[in-house]
Amino acid sequence: MPEMRQRSGAIGIIPIRAPLSKEEEDRVHEAIAHGRDAARRLSEDAARSPKERNALRRTVREGRAAEEELLAGTCALVKKRVTDLGFPFDQDELEAAGLEGLVTALRRFEPDQGARFATYANYWISKMVFAAISHRVPYPESDLRLVIKLRRFENQIHHRPVTTAEVAKALAVSRVQAARIMRMSLDIAVGTSQVEHESHATDDTAPWPEAEWIIDGLKEVLGDDFTDFWMWTGRVMSLEELGRANGISKQAMAKRVAKWRRLVESSEHADQMVAWLRAQ
């Protein structure tokens, strides 16, 4: 992967954009398919007329633009997977691994299988990030996964320290093993090991892939304000950064966000939407 270049609202050279609705994603996948088909036809038949080849090249360019649109609309999932669980060191390396997973997902994804792209990309992003972590952390993969589960449990009980008995029950391990995992977690936190993370391929708590309908619902409720609201909710940009982007103060931006939340809370599916937003 190329060297990461950090800037607000981007990972490397890929800008972070709001996720696509189902209809937008269908349009993008169609353009990608046409572009790949055009590239194949160009490579297989050199006897085409200049007019036909120019038309095919134009279709190829449109397909590549659609790929870039899909990557930008899913790029925030990379940042979320890297930062969700805490161990914040050397995020550039982990985000590079996540981008590699995202690009792999783009190459392998088959829309006709019925899944949304974010759901499929989630697996590859998590797989590559976890591989990068495992390469740096001097513990077996099975232990590292238990450490991550411990950190998740601690985040749920953030108001007090957890006991060995509670950890043993939460992780379904013995108290002796629970104590060992707790020591390991502390060593990683204060030592030189890598970022806490886990492959979320089977993570039922990960909000991104399971909430595609939320995205469409929020777009319907918020209209043109959806992108800014989503950037703030997804922790892609702070209120101060959003304010600068809109030419207003942080306080004025906070008032806009409060207004948007009121709109969401008064919407038809308010209960489900608010529950999802609180989980972010």
C-alpha positions as CSV (number, residue, x, y, z in Angstrom):
1,M,0.0,0.0,0.0
2,P,1.2,3.6,-0.6
3,E,2.3,5.8,2.3
4,M,-0.7,7.1,4.1
5,R,-1.3,10.9,4.0
6,Q,-3.7,12.0,6.8
7,R,-6.1,14.9,6.4
8,S,-9.5,15.7,7.7
9,G,-12.2,13.7,6.0
10,A,-9.8,11.3,4.2
11,I,-7.7,8.2,4.6
12,G,-4.7,8.3,2.4
13,I,-5.7,9.7,-1.0
14,I,-9.3,8.4,-0.7
15,P,-11.8,11.1,0.6
16,I,-14.4,10.0,3.1
17,R,-17.8,10.5,1.7
18,A,-21.3,9.8,3.0
19,P,-22.4,6.2,2.3
20,L,-24.5,5.5,-0.8
21,S,-28.2,4.7,-0.6
22,K,-29.4,1.3,-2.1
23,E,-30.4,3.1,-5.3
24,E,-27.1,4.9,-5.6
25,E,-25.2,1.7,-4.9
26,D,-27.1,-0.1,-7.6
27,R,-26.3,2.6,-10.1
28,V,-22.6,2.5,-9.2
29,H,-22.4,-1.3,-9.5
30,E,-24.0,-1.1,-12.9
31,A,-21.5,1.4,-14.1
32,I,-18.6,-0.6,-12.6
33,A,-19.8,-3.8,-14.4
34,H,-20.1,-1.9,-17.7
35,G,-16.6,-0.4,-17.3
36,R,-15.0,-3.8,-16.6
37,D,-16.8,-5.3,-19.6
38,A,-15.6,-2.5,-21.8
39,A,-12.0,-2.9,-20.6
40,R,-12.2,-6.6,-21.4
41,R,-13.6,-5.9,-24.9
42,L,-10.8,-3.4,-25.5
43,S,-8.1,-5.9,-24.6
44,E,-9.6,-8.7,-26.6
45,D,-10.4,-7.0,-29.9
46,A,-7.9,-4.7,-31.5
47,A,-9.8,-4.5,-34.8
48,R,-12.5,-2.2,-33.6
49,S,-13.0,1.2,-35.2
50,P,-11.6,4.3,-33.6
51,K,-15.1,5.4,-32.8
52,E,-15.9,2.1,-31.0
53,R,-12.7,2.1,-29.1
54,N,-13.3,5.7,-27.9
55,A,-16.8,4.8,-26.7
56,L,-15.4,1.8,-24.8
57,R,-12.6,3.9,-23.3
58,R,-15.3,6.4,-22.1
59,T,-17.2,3.5,-20.5
60,V,-14.0,2.4,-18.8
61,R,-13.5,5.8,-17.4
62,E,-17.1,6.0,-16.1
63,G,-16.6,2.6,-14.5
64,R,-13.4,3.7,-12.7
65,A,-15.2,6.9,-11.5
66,A,-17.9,4.7,-10.1
67,E,-15.4,2.5,-8.3
68,E,-13.9,5.7,-6.7
69,E,-17.4,6.8,-5.7
70,L,-18.0,3.4,-4.0
71,L,-14.6,3.4,-2.2
72,A,-15.2,7.0,-0.9
73,G,-18.7,6.0,0.3
74,T,-17.3,3.1,2.2
75,C,-14.0,4.5,3.4
76,A,-15.3,5.6,6.8
77,L,-15.7,1.9,7.6
78,V,-11.9,1.6,7.5
79,K,-11.5,4.4,10.0
80,K,-14.3,3.0,12.2
81,R,-12.8,-0.5,12.3
82,V,-9.3,0.9,13.2
83,T,-10.5,3.3,16.0
84,D,-13.5,1.6,17.5
85,L,-11.7,-0.4,20.1
86,G,-8.9,1.8,21.3
87,F,-5.1,0.9,21.1
88,P,-4.4,4.1,19.1
89,F,-0.9,3.6,18.0
90,D,0.4,3.6,14.4
91,Q,-3.0,4.1,12.9
92,D,-1.5,4.9,9.5
93,E,-0.3,1.3,9.1
94,L,-3.7,-0.1,10.2
95,E,-5.6,2.2,8.0
96,A,-3.4,1.2,5.1
97,A,-4.3,-2.5,5.8
98,G,-7.9,-1.6,6.0
99,L,-7.8,0.2,2.7
100,E,-6.1,-2.9,1.2
101,G,-9.1,-4.9,2.5
102,L,-11.5,-2.4,1.0
103,V,-9.9,-2.6,-2.4
104,T,-9.8,-6.4,-2.2
105,A,-13.5,-6.3,-1.5
106,L,-14.2,-4.1,-4.5
107,R,-12.3,-6.5,-6.7
108,R,-14.2,-9.6,-5.4
109,F,-17.7,-8.3,-4.7
110,E,-20.6,-9.7,-6.7
111,P,-23.7,-7.5,-6.4
112,D,-26.0,-10.3,-7.7
113,Q,-25.4,-12.3,-4.5
114,G,-27.8,-10.0,-2.7
115,A,-25.5,-8.4,0.0
116,R,-24.7,-4.7,0.3
117,F,-21.1,-3.8,-0.4
118,A,-20.5,-2.4,3.1
119,T,-21.4,-5.8,4.6
120,Y,-19.0,-7.6,2.3
121,A,-16.3,-5.0,2.7
122,N,-16.5,-5.2,6.4
123,Y,-15.2,-8.7,6.3
124,W,-12.1,-7.9,4.2
125,I,-11.3,-4.7,6.1
126,S,-11.5,-6.5,9.4
127,K,-9.5,-9.4,8.1
128,M,-6.6,-7.2,6.8
129,V,-6.6,-5.0,9.9
130,F,-6.5,-7.9,12.2
131,A,-3.7,-9.5,10.2
132,A,-1.7,-6.3,10.5
133,I,-2.3,-6.3,14.3
134,S,-1.4,-10.0,14.7
135,H,1.8,-9.4,12.9
136,R,2.9,-6.9,15.6
137,V,1.4,-8.3,18.8
138,P,3.5,-11.1,20.3
139,Y,0.5,-13.2,21.3
140,P,-1.4,-16.1,19.7
141,E,-4.4,-15.0,17.6
142,S,-6.8,-16.8,20.0
143,D,-5.5,-14.8,23.0
144,L,-5.6,-11.6,21.0
145,R,-9.2,-12.2,20.2
146,L,-10.0,-12.7,23.9
147,V,-8.2,-9.5,24.8
148,I,-10.4,-7.7,22.3
149,K,-13.5,-9.2,23.8
150,L,-12.3,-8.1,27.2
151,R,-11.9,-4.6,26.0
152,R,-15.4,-4.6,24.6
153,F,-16.8,-5.8,27.9
154,E,-14.8,-3.2,29.8
155,N,-16.3,-0.5,27.5
156,Q,-19.8,-1.7,28.4
157,I,-18.9,-1.5,32.1
158,H,-16.9,1.8,31.8
159,H,-18.1,3.3,35.1
160,R,-16.1,0.8,37.2
161,P,-13.3,-1.7,37.1
162,V,-14.3,-5.2,36.1
163,T,-13.7,-8.3,38.3
164,T,-12.0,-11.5,37.3
165,A,-15.2,-13.4,37.9
166,E,-17.1,-11.0,35.6
167,V,-14.5,-11.3,32.9
168,A,-14.5,-15.1,33.2
169,K,-18.2,-15.2,32.7
170,A,-18.2,-12.6,29.8
171,L,-15.4,-14.5,28.0
172,A,-16.6,-18.0,28.9
173,V,-13.2,-18.9,30.3
174,S,-11.9,-20.0,33.6
175,R,-10.9,-17.4,36.3
176,V,-7.2,-18.3,35.8
177,Q,-7.5,-17.7,32.1
178,A,-9.5,-14.5,32.7
179,A,-6.7,-13.2,34.9
180,R,-4.1,-14.0,32.3
181,I,-6.1,-12.2,29.6
182,M,-6.5,-9.2,31.9
183,R,-2.8,-9.0,32.4
184,M,-2.2,-9.4,28.7
185,S,-4.6,-6.5,28.0
186,L,-2.7,-4.3,30.4
187,D,0.6,-5.2,28.9
188,I,-0.6,-4.3,25.4
189,A,-2.1,-1.0,26.6
190,V,1.1,0.2,28.3
191,G,3.7,-1.6,26.1
192,T,4.8,-1.5,22.5
193,S,2.2,-3.8,20.9
194,Q,-0.3,-3.0,18.3
195,V,-3.8,-1.7,18.2
196,E,-6.7,-3.5,19.8
197,H,-9.0,-4.9,17.1
198,E,-10.8,-8.0,16.1
199,S,-12.1,-9.4,12.8
200,H,-15.7,-8.3,12.8
201,A,-16.8,-10.8,10.2
202,T,-19.1,-12.3,12.7
203,D,-19.6,-9.3,14.9
204,D,-23.3,-8.8,15.5
205,T,-22.6,-5.5,17.4
206,A,-21.0,-3.7,14.5
207,P,-23.5,-1.0,13.5
208,W,-22.3,-0.1,10.0
209,P,-23.2,-3.1,7.8
210,E,-26.5,-3.9,9.6
211,A,-27.8,-0.3,9.3
212,E,-28.1,0.3,5.5
213,W,-31.8,1.1,5.9
214,I,-30.8,3.7,8.5
215,I,-28.7,5.5,5.9
216,D,-31.6,5.7,3.4
217,G,-34.0,6.8,6.2
218,L,-31.7,9.5,7.4
219,K,-31.2,10.8,3.9
220,E,-35.0,11.0,3.5
221,V,-35.4,12.9,6.8
222,L,-32.3,15.3,6.5
223,G,-32.1,15.8,2.8
224,D,-29.0,17.9,1.8
225,D,-27.9,18.0,5.5
226,F,-27.4,14.3,5.7
227,T,-23.7,14.3,4.7
228,D,-22.7,16.8,7.4
229,F,-24.8,15.0,10.0
230,W,-23.3,11.6,9.1
231,M,-19.8,13.0,9.1
232,W,-20.4,14.2,12.7
233,T,-22.2,11.1,13.9
234,G,-19.6,8.8,12.4
235,R,-16.8,10.8,14.1
236,V,-15.2,11.5,10.7
237,M,-15.2,15.3,11.4
238,S,-15.6,17.2,14.6
239,L,-18.0,20.1,15.1
240,E,-15.1,22.5,14.8
241,E,-14.1,21.0,11.4
242,L,-17.7,20.9,10.2
243,G,-18.1,24.5,11.2
244,R,-15.0,25.6,9.3
245,A,-16.2,23.7,6.2
246,N,-19.5,25.5,6.4
247,G,-18.1,28.9,7.3
248,I,-19.7,29.1,10.8
249,S,-18.6,28.7,14.4
250,K,-18.4,25.5,16.4
251,Q,-21.4,26.7,18.5
252,A,-23.5,27.4,15.4
253,M,-22.6,24.0,14.1
254,A,-23.7,22.4,17.4
255,K,-27.1,24.1,17.0
256,R,-27.5,22.7,13.5
257,V,-26.7,19.2,14.8
258,A,-29.2,19.6,17.6
259,K,-31.8,20.6,15.1
260,W,-31.0,17.6,12.9
261,R,-31.3,15.3,15.9
262,R,-34.8,16.7,16.7
263,L,-35.8,16.0,13.1
264,V,-34.6,12.4,13.4
265,E,-36.3,12.0,16.8
266,S,-39.6,13.1,15.3
267,S,-39.4,10.9,12.2
268,E,-41.5,7.9,11.4
269,H,-38.9,5.4,12.5
270,A,-37.5,7.5,15.4
271,D,-37.1,4.7,17.9
272,Q,-34.9,2.6,15.6
273,M,-32.9,5.6,14.3
274,V,-32.2,7.0,17.7
275,A,-31.2,3.6,19.0
276,W,-28.7,3.3,16.2
277,L,-27.3,6.8,16.5
278,R,-26.8,6.3,20.3
279,A,-24.7,3.2,19.5
280,Q,-22.3,5.2,17.3
